[in-house]
Amino acid sequence: MATVIEQMGARAKEASRELAVAGEKKNMALRAIAEALRANKDRIIKANEIDLKNGKENGLSNALLDRLSLDSKRIDGIADGVLQVAALPDPVGTVISGSTRPNGLKITKVRVPIGVIGIIFEARPNVTADAAVLCLKSGNAVILRGGKEAINSNMCITSVMQDAIESVGLNRNCVQLIEDTTRQSSVELMGLTEYLDVLIPRGGKGLIRAVVENAKVPVIETGAGNCHVYVDESADINMAAEIIYNAKTSRPSVCNAIETILVHEKIAEKALPVIKARLDEKNVELRGDERTRAILGDCVKPAVEDDWYTEYGDYILAVRVVDDIKSAVEHIAKYSTGHSECIVTKDYNSASYFTSAVDSAAVYVNASTRFTDGGEFGNGAEIGISTQKLHARGPMGLNELTSMKFIIEGNGQVR
């Protein structure tokens, strides 16, 4: 007898066939979802309050509680994101290339949905809506598996979306949520090879690694963000301080927040006090190497090797003084997760070297890493930030949720 998750897979596969030819109904569904999210704010917030209460009782950090929290403004933001996706061009059917062969065959490469996408994520209920609408617009059915911390919020949001989808004549099983938050449900989803075309983990390093190592279905690796800012010897110090302040403190819990700053030794004595003064406004804890502590004193905790690898997701920042730009690049190559890195510099050659030598999905010159986001890149909401190199890299929007097929037109050719 099929398990609950196998039954969900079968329903998703059927729904994916309807979505592949849904056309404008997809946008109708998205507009209905946006309207329904706003209309059901009170219901969603009440469900979220249960999750927040449980989270506090279970000792979740303030950073995680922030990621979990929904209020009227955040729900409006989610709904706005849904409408932004609805306004984007539909990638399905887009012609990527075409040619006519000497034998008269017309060969066209077009974008098509991937099919059925599974997404495993943690305590961010906004992902429930973001993932669903992106999959819907790109013609994919989706099976969502969120963490226990947000289960009440996720159930409520999914129910609201399913009703909205059904109201325009589409199959409500285009979007499904696994309500079992035990480890077994994740294991079963990772092995759903008969129905699942790809699995996308979105969350912390531990979750992503567990999925990559254990899944039997193809995985797109996303999310882990050990991001860096390198302050070059020619940097505008005040600009560097502002970029670092924003990249660390605007939302320290998200994957595009920085975790380490690297400062050229020739500017360190002038730059570090200015940077620290700005970070002190948010009581950011600094963990530094010996040269950093020699400049800033004992207020900086000694950094250990693990600090350079750590994605804190909190008001903690590792600091290292480096010999030169090559040393900074070598540090990033060793410790980075390949997400987002920044150089602050006035020197064109330094900027050019950094952007060429650093092998991450997003590399910035004189701008905060917090811009690594589907919306900020003009793609609407995003599934996540891919840190791998096959199929998709960087913010994953609509195009990254499609595959391709070849359509060949002939008039009786045989080989």
C-alpha positions as CSV (number, residue, x, y, z in Angstrom):
1,M,0.0,0.0,0.0
2,A,1.3,3.4,-1.0
3,T,2.5,5.7,1.9
4,V,1.1,9.2,2.4
5,I,4.1,10.7,0.7
6,E,4.0,8.3,-2.2
7,Q,0.3,9.3,-2.7
8,M,1.4,13.0,-2.6
9,G,4.0,12.2,-5.3
10,A,1.4,10.6,-7.5
11,R,-1.0,13.5,-7.1
12,A,1.9,15.9,-7.9
13,K,2.8,14.1,-11.0
14,E,-0.7,14.3,-12.3
15,A,-1.0,18.0,-11.4
16,S,2.4,18.7,-13.2
17,R,0.9,17.4,-16.5
18,E,-2.0,19.9,-16.1
19,L,0.4,22.7,-15.2
20,A,2.5,22.1,-18.3
21,V,-0.3,23.3,-20.5
22,A,-2.0,25.7,-18.1
23,G,-0.9,28.9,-19.8
24,E,-2.6,32.1,-18.4
25,K,-4.4,30.1,-15.7
26,K,-1.1,30.1,-13.8
27,N,-1.1,33.9,-13.6
28,M,-4.8,33.8,-12.6
29,A,-3.8,31.5,-9.8
30,L,-1.0,33.7,-8.6
31,R,-3.2,36.8,-8.5
32,A,-5.8,34.7,-6.5
33,I,-3.0,33.6,-4.1
34,A,-1.9,37.2,-3.5
35,E,-5.4,38.3,-2.8
36,A,-6.1,35.3,-0.5
37,L,-2.9,35.9,1.5
38,R,-4.0,39.5,2.3
39,A,-7.6,38.4,3.0
40,N,-6.4,35.7,5.5
41,K,-3.8,37.8,7.3
42,D,-5.4,37.4,10.7
43,R,-5.7,33.6,10.3
44,I,-2.1,33.3,9.2
45,I,-0.8,35.5,12.0
46,K,-2.7,33.5,14.6
47,A,-1.1,30.3,13.3
48,N,2.3,32.0,13.3
49,E,1.8,33.0,16.9
50,I,1.5,29.4,17.9
51,D,4.8,28.7,16.2
52,L,6.4,31.7,17.9
53,K,5.1,30.6,21.3
54,N,6.4,27.1,20.8
55,G,9.7,28.4,19.5
56,K,10.3,30.6,22.6
57,E,9.4,27.6,24.8
58,N,11.9,25.5,22.9
59,G,14.7,28.0,23.2
60,L,15.0,29.3,19.7
61,S,17.5,32.2,19.3
62,N,16.2,35.7,18.6
63,A,17.7,35.4,15.1
64,L,15.7,32.2,14.4
65,L,12.5,33.7,15.9
66,D,13.0,36.6,13.5
67,R,13.1,34.3,10.6
68,L,10.0,32.5,11.8
69,S,8.0,35.7,12.6
70,L,5.1,36.9,10.3
71,D,3.2,40.1,10.7
72,S,0.9,42.2,8.5
73,K,3.8,44.0,6.8
74,R,5.7,40.7,6.0
75,I,2.5,39.1,4.7
76,D,2.0,42.1,2.4
77,G,5.6,41.7,1.3
78,I,4.9,38.0,0.4
79,A,1.8,39.0,-1.5
80,D,3.6,41.7,-3.3
81,G,6.3,39.2,-4.3
82,V,3.6,36.9,-5.7
83,L,2.3,39.7,-7.9
84,Q,5.8,40.4,-9.1
85,V,6.2,36.8,-10.2
86,A,2.8,37.0,-11.9
87,A,4.0,40.0,-13.9
88,L,7.2,38.3,-15.1
89,P,7.3,36.7,-18.5
90,D,6.4,33.0,-18.5
91,P,9.6,31.0,-19.2
92,V,7.7,27.9,-20.5
93,G,7.8,27.7,-24.2
94,T,10.5,30.3,-24.6
95,V,12.7,29.5,-27.6
96,I,16.3,29.2,-26.5
97,S,17.7,28.5,-30.0
98,G,16.7,27.1,-33.4
99,S,18.2,26.0,-36.6
100,T,17.4,24.2,-39.9
101,R,19.6,21.3,-40.8
102,P,20.8,20.6,-44.4
103,N,18.2,17.8,-44.6
104,G,15.4,20.2,-43.9
105,L,14.7,19.3,-40.3
106,K,13.8,22.3,-38.2
107,I,15.2,21.9,-34.6
108,T,14.1,24.2,-31.8
109,K,15.3,24.2,-28.2
110,V,12.5,25.4,-25.8
111,R,12.1,25.8,-22.1
112,V,9.8,23.4,-20.4
113,P,8.9,22.7,-16.7
114,I,11.2,20.4,-14.7
115,G,8.0,18.5,-13.5
116,V,7.7,17.8,-9.8
117,I,10.0,19.6,-7.4
118,G,10.5,18.8,-3.7
119,I,11.7,21.5,-1.3
120,I,13.0,20.8,2.2
121,F,13.4,24.0,4.3
122,E,13.6,25.2,7.9
123,A,12.0,27.9,10.0
124,R,11.0,30.4,7.3
125,P,7.3,30.3,6.5
126,N,7.7,32.9,3.7
127,V,9.5,30.1,1.8
128,T,6.3,28.2,1.7
129,A,4.7,30.9,-0.5
130,D,7.9,31.9,-2.4
131,A,8.6,28.3,-3.4
132,A,5.0,27.5,-4.3
133,V,4.5,30.5,-6.6
134,L,7.8,30.2,-8.4
135,C,7.1,26.5,-9.1
136,L,3.6,27.3,-10.2
137,K,4.6,30.1,-12.6
138,S,7.3,27.8,-14.1
139,G,4.8,25.0,-14.6
140,N,6.0,22.7,-11.8
141,A,4.1,20.9,-9.1
142,V,5.8,21.2,-5.7
143,I,5.9,19.1,-2.6
144,L,7.0,21.2,0.4
145,R,8.5,19.8,3.6
146,G,9.1,22.6,6.2
147,G,10.6,22.4,9.7
148,K,8.5,21.7,12.8
149,E,9.2,25.2,14.0
150,A,6.9,26.7,11.4
151,I,4.4,23.9,10.9
152,N,1.3,25.8,11.9
153,S,2.2,28.8,9.7
154,N,3.1,26.5,6.8
155,M,-0.2,24.5,7.0
156,C,-2.2,27.7,7.1
157,I,-0.4,29.3,4.2
158,T,-0.6,26.1,2.1
159,S,-4.3,25.8,2.7
160,V,-4.9,29.4,1.7
161,M,-2.9,28.9,-1.5
162,Q,-4.6,25.6,-2.4
163,D,-8.0,27.2,-2.1
164,A,-6.9,30.1,-4.3
165,I,-5.4,27.7,-6.9
166,E,-8.6,25.6,-7.0
167,S,-10.8,28.8,-7.4
168,V,-9.4,29.4,-10.9
169,G,-9.9,25.9,-12.0
170,L,-6.4,24.4,-11.5
171,N,-5.6,21.3,-9.5
172,R,-5.0,22.2,-5.8
173,N,-2.4,19.4,-5.7
174,C,0.0,21.7,-7.7
175,V,1.1,22.7,-4.2
176,Q,1.3,20.2,-1.3
177,L,2.8,20.3,2.1
178,I,4.1,17.3,4.1
179,E,2.6,17.8,7.6
180,D,4.8,15.1,9.2
181,T,7.9,16.9,10.5
182,T,9.7,13.8,11.7
183,R,13.0,12.8,10.2
184,Q,11.3,9.9,8.5
185,S,9.3,12.2,6.2
186,S,12.5,13.8,5.0
187,V,14.1,10.5,4.3
188,E,11.1,9.3,2.4
189,L,11.0,12.5,0.3
190,M,14.7,12.1,-0.5
191,G,14.0,8.7,-1.9
192,L,10.9,9.5,-3.9
193,T,12.5,8.7,-7.2
194,E,9.4,7.5,-9.0
195,Y,7.7,10.9,-8.8
196,L,10.3,13.6,-7.8
197,D,12.4,15.2,-10.6
198,V,14.6,17.3,-8.3
199,L,15.0,18.1,-4.6
200,I,16.1,21.6,-3.4
201,P,17.2,22.0,0.3
202,R,16.9,25.5,1.7
203,G,18.3,26.2,5.1
204,G,21.4,25.8,7.2
205,K,24.6,24.0,6.4
206,G,23.6,20.9,8.3
207,L,20.3,20.5,6.4
208,I,21.9,21.0,3.0
209,R,24.7,18.6,3.7
210,A,22.2,15.9,5.0
211,V,20.1,16.2,1.8
212,V,23.1,16.2,-0.5
213,E,24.6,13.1,1.1
214,N,21.4,11.1,1.5
215,A,19.0,11.9,-1.4
216,K,18.5,9.4,-4.1
217,V,16.9,12.0,-6.4
218,P,18.9,14.8,-8.1
219,V,19.7,17.7,-5.7
220,I,20.3,21.4,-6.4
221,E,22.5,22.6,-3.5
222,T,21.5,26.0,-2.1
223,G,21.7,28.3,0.8
224,A,24.8,28.0,3.1
225,G,26.3,31.5,3.2
226,N,29.7,32.0,4.7
227,C,30.1,35.3,3.0
228,H,33.0,37.8,3.2
229,V,33.9,41.4,2.8
230,Y,37.5,42.2,1.9
231,V,38.6,45.8,2.6
232,D,41.4,46.6,0.1
233,E,44.3,49.0,0.9
234,S,42.7,51.7,-1.4
235,A,39.2,51.4,0.2
236,D,37.1,54.3,1.2
237,I,37.0,53.5,5.0
238,N,33.6,55.0,5.6
239,M,32.1,53.2,2.7
240,A,33.6,50.0,3.9
241,A,32.1,50.5,7.4
242,E,28.7,51.2,6.0
243,I,28.8,48.1,3.7
244,I,29.9,45.9,6.5
245,Y,27.3,47.3,8.9
246,N,24.5,46.6,6.4
247,A,25.8,43.2,5.3
248,K,26.1,42.0,8.9
249,T,23.3,43.7,10.8
250,S,20.4,44.4,8.5
251,R,19.3,40.7,8.9
252,P,22.1,38.6,10.4
253,S,20.1,35.4,10.1
254,V,19.9,35.3,6.3
255,C,22.3,33.5,4.0
256,N,23.5,36.6,2.2
257,A,24.7,38.3,5.5
258,I,28.4,38.3,5.9
259,E,30.3,36.3,8.5
260,T,33.9,37.4,8.0
261,I,35.7,40.6,7.1
262,L,39.3,40.6,5.8
263,V,41.3,43.8,6.0
264,H,44.5,44.7,4.2
265,E,47.3,45.2,6.6
266,K,48.2,48.7,5.2
267,I,44.7,50.1,6.0
268,A,43.9,48.0,9.1
269,E,45.0,50.4,11.8
270,K,42.8,53.2,10.4
271,A,39.9,51.1,9.1
272,L,39.2,48.6,12.0
273,P,38.4,51.2,14.7
274,V,35.9,52.9,12.3
275,I,34.3,49.6,11.3
276,K,34.1,48.5,15.0
277,A,32.5,51.8,16.0
278,R,29.7,51.2,13.4
279,L,29.2,47.6,14.5
280,D,29.1,48.6,18.1
281,E,25.7,50.3,17.4
282,K,24.3,46.7,17.1
283,N,26.6,45.2,19.8
284,V,28.2,42.9,17.2
285,E,30.6,40.4,18.8
286,L,34.0,40.4,17.1
287,R,36.3,37.3,16.9
288,G,39.7,38.2,15.5
289,D,43.1,37.0,14.7
290,E,46.2,38.3,16.6
291,R,46.8,41.3,14.4
292,T,43.1,42.4,14.7
293,R,43.3,42.1,18.5
294,A,46.6,44.0,18.6
295,I,44.8,46.9,17.0
296,L,41.4,46.7,18.7
297,G,42.4,45.1,22.0
298,D,40.8,42.5,24.3
299,C,37.3,43.6,23.4
300,V,37.8,41.3,20.4
301,K,37.6,37.6,21.3
302,P,40.4,35.4,20.0
303,A,39.3,33.6,16.8
304,V,39.8,29.9,16.5
305,E,40.0,27.9,13.2
306,D,36.3,27.0,13.4
307,D,35.3,30.7,13.3
308,W,36.5,31.0,9.7
309,Y,34.2,28.2,8.7
310,T,31.1,29.3,10.7
311,E,27.9,30.7,9.3
312,Y,26.8,32.4,12.6
313,G,23.4,33.7,11.5
314,D,23.8,36.1,14.5
315,Y,25.4,39.4,15.6
316,I,28.9,37.8,15.5
317,L,31.6,38.6,13.0
318,A,35.1,37.0,12.4
319,V,37.9,39.5,11.5
320,R,41.3,38.8,10.0
321,V,44.0,41.2,8.9
322,V,45.6,39.9,5.6
323,D,48.9,40.6,3.9
324,D,47.4,41.5,0.5
325,I,44.6,40.8,-1.9
326,K,46.0,37.4,-2.8
327,S,45.9,36.4,0.8
328,A,42.3,37.5,1.0
329,V,41.4,35.5,-2.1
330,E,43.2,32.4,-0.7
331,H,41.2,32.8,2.6
332,I,37.9,33.0,0.7
333,A,38.9,30.0,-1.4
334,K,39.5,27.9,1.7
335,Y,36.6,28.9,3.9
336,S,33.8,30.3,1.7
337,T,30.7,28.3,0.8
338,G,30.6,29.9,-2.7
339,H,27.7,32.2,-2.0
340,S,28.6,35.9,-2.0
341,E,31.8,37.9,-1.5
342,C,32.6,41.6,-1.7
343,I,35.7,43.8,-2.2
344,V,35.7,47.4,-1.1
345,T,38.3,49.2,-3.2
346,K,39.0,52.3,-5.3
347,D,41.5,50.4,-7.5
348,Y,40.3,49.0,-10.8
349,N,43.0,46.4,-11.0
350,S,42.1,45.1,-7.5
351,A,38.5,44.9,-8.4
352,S,39.2,43.1,-11.7
353,Y,41.5,40.6,-10.0
354,F,39.0,39.9,-7.2
355,T,36.0,39.4,-9.4
356,S,38.0,37.0,-11.6
357,A,39.8,35.1,-8.9
358,V,36.9,34.6,-6.4
359,D,34.8,31.6,-7.4
360,S,31.4,32.3,-5.8
361,A,27.9,32.7,-7.2
362,A,27.9,36.4,-6.6
363,V,30.9,38.7,-6.4
364,Y,30.5,42.4,-5.5
365,V,32.6,45.5,-5.9
366,N,31.7,48.3,-3.4
367,A,28.2,47.0,-2.5
368,S,26.6,44.9,0.2
369,T,26.2,41.2,-0.2
370,R,22.6,41.6,1.0
371,F,21.6,42.2,-2.6
372,T,22.0,38.5,-3.5
373,D,18.3,37.9,-3.8
374,G,16.0,37.0,-6.6
375,G,13.9,40.2,-6.1
376,E,16.9,42.5,-6.0
377,F,18.2,40.9,-9.2
378,G,14.9,41.5,-10.9
379,N,13.7,37.9,-10.9
380,G,10.9,38.2,-8.4
381,A,10.8,35.8,-5.5
382,E,13.4,33.0,-5.4
383,I,13.7,29.4,-4.5
384,G,17.1,29.9,-3.0
385,I,20.7,30.7,-3.8
386,S,22.4,27.9,-5.7
387,T,26.0,27.5,-4.6
388,Q,26.8,24.7,-7.1
389,K,27.7,25.0,-10.8
390,L,25.5,22.6,-12.6
391,H,22.1,23.6,-14.0
392,A,21.7,26.7,-11.8
393,R,24.0,29.2,-9.9
394,G,23.1,32.2,-7.8
395,P,19.5,33.3,-7.1
396,M,17.1,30.7,-8.6
397,G,14.2,32.3,-10.3
398,L,11.8,31.1,-13.0
399,N,14.4,30.2,-15.7
400,E,16.3,28.1,-13.2
401,L,13.2,26.1,-12.5
402,T,12.9,25.0,-16.1
403,S,14.6,22.3,-18.2
404,M,14.6,22.2,-22.0
405,K,13.4,20.0,-24.8
406,F,14.1,19.8,-28.5
407,I,11.2,20.0,-30.9
408,I,12.1,18.7,-34.3
409,E,9.8,19.4,-37.3
410,G,10.2,17.4,-40.6
411,N,8.3,16.5,-43.7
412,G,9.1,12.8,-43.9
413,Q,12.8,12.7,-43.4
414,V,14.3,9.3,-42.5
415,R,17.8,8.4,-41.6
